Amino acid sequence: MSTNKLFRLSGIALLLGGLFSLVGETTHMLENENPQTTLWVVASLLMLTGALLLTLGVPAIYLRQAERMPIFGVVCFVLFFFAGIILGVGNGVVDAFILPYQRDAVVPVLTRFFLLGQPVEIAQSVINTGPYAGLTRFYAVGEFCKVFGGIPLAILTLRMGLLSRGASWLFIASILFSIVGVLLRSVLPLIDHVGLLMLFISLAWYGYSLFFSARSQGSASASIAASLSAQHILD
């Protein structure tokens, strides 16, 4: 398989993964986070499918820029990839296959950004006791990787200019918005959802950019090859 074809397929995976995640997160946001409903399960499965597609597509963002990427960029990519596994795939499995069978699940506390912004007594209760104590720390690691891997990676992508600058700015804004959302969730309950929606749109945008940049590069290579062939025949 050629590199351009691989980039195009990865772009499609990012685009579809971002759209699936966007629909799933919007559904979660509108249906009031009740895990015992069919709608919750469907939305969670959409998000898990989206997370898996994004996991397949994200490495191409790095590979497209690998020749210019410093070692620091490789570290940032690895951190962000781990964040996708933890917060995307890991959280998707919990939402789709565990929470619907836990009648006492505290969904907003468990699944959104390791308890910051929740009432102190609820947060402390879940952190210190119960079966979810370890899971909250698992999500904390994912958030750390997302912030300290994702933002520098997007800044490096901006500087190299091989992919959409708009997607990079939206990506950075989405992570910053999510941090603000964590701190203000008790005042604005839906604000952290908005940060996630922005993140999924930015990843889908990266997919679009990756697909068409690879297509343009492939067309240019084909044109050069045709010109050289024609020149060889004339000679």
Secondary structure, DSSP 4 states (H G I P E B T S, - for coil): --HHHHHHHHHHHHHHHHHHHHHHHHHHHHTT--TTSHHHHHHHHHHHHHHHHHHHHHHHHHHTTTTT--HHHHHHHHHHHHHIIIIIIIHHHHHHHTGGG-TT--HHHHHSGGGTTS-HHHHHHHHHSSTTHHHHHHHHHHHHHIIIIIHHHHHHHHHH-SS-HHHHHHHHHHHHHHHHHHHHTTTSTTHHHHHHHHHHHHHHHHHHHHHHHHHHHHHHHHHHHHHHHHHHHH-
